[in-house]
Amino acid sequence: MLRPLPSGRTVSRMLILVIVLIVLWIILAIVGFAIKGLLWLGIIGIVLVLATIAIGAIRRRSSTKKP
């Protein structure tokens, strides 16, 4: 089934479907990379907060034990 365009050319519906699917794939790939990056940033943030709490607790204990 061919559909005429204003320019006089015809484009098959299959070609339109392929173009739409490629555009959707690109959009979903970008969103996927962004979510994956945010996940890793969250994990790194949690590790750094836990490390800061541990270092602060160790320093507090060592500073209170001195005479």
PyMOL commands that set and color helices and strands:
alter all, ss='L'
color gray80, all
select helices_A, chain A and resi 13-64
alter helices_A, ss='H'
color red, helices_A
select strands_A, chain A and resi 2-4+10-12
alter strands_A, ss='S'
color yellow, strands_A
deselect
rebuild
show_as cartoon
